[in-house]
Amino acid sequence: MTESDLEWDARVRHAPTSDSHSRCTNSWVPPVEELLWRTARASTLVRFFPFSSHNCLRLATSSDFATAEYLGPCIVYCYDDFKAPDRRPEYWVWDVWPQEPSREPVLRTYDVDAAVRELERLTADFTPAA
């Protein structure tokens, strides 16, 4: 098992704890980490090293953060309207990091599969480190 595989598995294992915390507090982060990490783990994104930044699934070309290239495309998960009683988790797929206020996400969706597919498309030309 590679270092990247171990990290993907660790993210999936940790996600339920994070989701539980989001459910127990009035968190601005929706409890969707487990669904997102499991969906991404089953995709072609596994060729990259995963990491997170607050409420964001990020990718790098390797686990060596001193030499790795951090990929710009990422998925941010948030609520569509935090203050609404019927708020819903939403996935924003960005083609750049950090997000620029003058730009819109490439995709905003309630469908985790669509978000992961779009991130796969945006990372298709990136090559993981050997």
VEXDREN-2710 file (C-alpha; in Angstrom, 1 decimal):
% VEXDREN-2710
k/r/px/py/pz
1/MET/0.0/0.0/0.0
2/THR/1.4/3.4/-1.0
3/GLU/1.7/6.5/1.2
4/SER/-1.1/8.1/-0.8
5/ASP/-3.4/5.0/-0.3
6/LEU/-2.8/5.2/3.4
7/GLU/-3.7/8.9/3.5
8/TRP/-6.9/8.4/1.5
9/ASP/-7.9/5.6/3.9
10/ALA/-7.1/7.8/6.9
11/ARG/-9.2/10.6/5.5
12/VAL/-12.2/8.2/5.0
13/ARG/-11.7/6.8/8.5
14/HIS/-11.5/10.3/10.1
15/ALA/-14.5/11.8/8.2
16/PRO/-17.3/10.3/10.4
17/THR/-15.8/12.0/13.5
18/SER/-15.6/15.3/11.7
19/ASP/-19.2/14.9/10.4
20/SER/-20.4/14.0/13.9
21/HIS/-18.9/17.2/15.2
22/SER/-20.6/19.2/12.5
23/ARG/-23.9/17.7/13.4
24/CYS/-23.5/18.4/17.2
25/THR/-22.8/22.1/16.8
26/ASN/-24.2/24.9/14.8
27/SER/-21.3/24.4/12.4
28/TRP/-20.9/26.3/9.1
29/VAL/-19.3/23.1/7.7
30/PRO/-21.9/20.6/6.6
31/PRO/-21.6/16.9/7.7
32/VAL/-20.6/15.6/4.2
33/GLU/-17.0/14.7/4.6
34/GLU/-17.5/11.0/4.7
35/LEU/-19.6/11.0/1.6
36/LEU/-17.1/13.3/-0.3
37/TRP/-14.0/11.4/0.8
38/ARG/-15.5/8.0/-0.1
39/THR/-16.7/9.2/-3.4
40/ALA/-13.3/10.8/-4.3
41/ARG/-11.5/7.6/-3.0
42/ALA/-13.4/5.5/-5.5
43/SER/-12.4/7.9/-8.4
44/THR/-9.3/8.5/-10.5
45/LEU/-8.4/11.2/-8.0
46/VAL/-6.6/8.5/-6.0
47/ARG/-3.6/9.0/-8.2
48/PHE/-2.9/12.2/-6.2
49/PHE/-2.0/12.8/-2.5
50/PRO/-5.1/14.1/-0.7
51/PHE/-5.2/16.7/2.0
52/SER/-7.8/19.1/3.4
53/SER/-7.9/22.7/4.2
54/HIS/-10.8/23.6/6.4
55/ASN/-13.9/22.6/4.4
56/CYS/-12.0/21.8/1.2
57/LEU/-10.7/18.6/-0.5
58/ARG/-7.3/19.4/-2.0
59/LEU/-4.8/17.4/-3.9
60/ALA/-1.0/17.4/-4.4
61/THR/1.3/15.5/-6.8
62/SER/3.0/13.7/-3.9
63/SER/3.2/13.4/-0.1
64/ASP/6.5/15.3/-0.1
65/PHE/5.2/18.8/0.6
66/ALA/8.6/20.3/0.2
67/THR/8.6/19.3/-3.5
68/ALA/5.0/18.5/-4.3
69/GLU/2.9/20.6/-6.6
70/TYR/-0.4/21.7/-5.0
71/LEU/-3.1/21.4/-7.6
72/GLY/-5.3/24.4/-8.0
73/PRO/-8.6/22.5/-8.7
74/CYS/-10.4/21.6/-5.5
75/ILE/-13.8/21.0/-4.0
76/VAL/-15.2/23.3/-1.3
77/TYR/-18.2/22.1/0.7
78/CYS/-20.5/24.5/2.4
79/TYR/-24.2/25.3/2.9
80/ASP/-26.2/26.9/0.2
81/ASP/-27.7/29.3/2.7
82/PHE/-26.3/28.9/6.2
83/LYS/-29.1/30.8/7.9
84/ALA/-32.0/29.1/6.2
85/PRO/-33.8/26.4/8.2
86/ASP/-33.9/24.2/5.1
87/ARG/-30.2/24.7/4.2
88/ARG/-28.5/22.1/2.1
89/PRO/-24.9/21.0/1.7
90/GLU/-23.5/22.2/-1.6
91/TYR/-20.2/21.4/-3.4
92/TRP/-18.3/24.2/-5.2
93/VAL/-15.7/23.0/-7.6
94/TRP/-12.9/25.5/-8.3
95/ASP/-10.3/25.5/-10.9
96/VAL/-7.9/27.8/-8.9
97/TRP/-6.5/28.0/-5.4
98/PRO/-6.9/30.2/-3.6
99/GLN/-10.3/31.2/-4.8
100/GLU/-10.5/34.7/-6.2
101/PRO/-13.5/36.8/-5.3
102/SER/-13.9/38.0/-8.8
103/ARG/-14.4/34.5/-10.1
104/GLU/-17.2/32.0/-9.8
105/PRO/-16.7/28.3/-9.1
106/VAL/-16.6/26.1/-12.2
107/LEU/-19.5/24.1/-10.8
108/ARG/-21.9/24.5/-7.9
109/THR/-23.9/21.3/-7.2
110/TYR/-25.8/19.4/-4.6
111/ASP/-24.5/16.1/-6.2
112/VAL/-21.3/14.8/-4.8
113/ASP/-20.8/12.5/-7.8
114/ALA/-21.0/15.5/-10.2
115/ALA/-18.5/17.4/-8.1
116/VAL/-16.0/14.6/-8.1
117/ARG/-16.4/14.0/-11.9
118/GLU/-15.8/17.7/-12.5
119/LEU/-12.7/17.6/-10.3
120/GLU/-11.5/14.6/-12.3
121/ARG/-11.9/16.6/-15.5
122/LEU/-10.1/19.6/-14.1
123/THR/-7.1/17.4/-12.9
124/ALA/-6.9/15.2/-16.0
125/ASP/-3.8/17.0/-17.3
126/PHE/-1.9/16.9/-14.0
127/THR/0.7/14.2/-13.5
128/PRO/1.4/12.7/-10.1
129/ALA/5.0/12.5/-9.0
130/ALA/6.6/9.1/-9.6
END
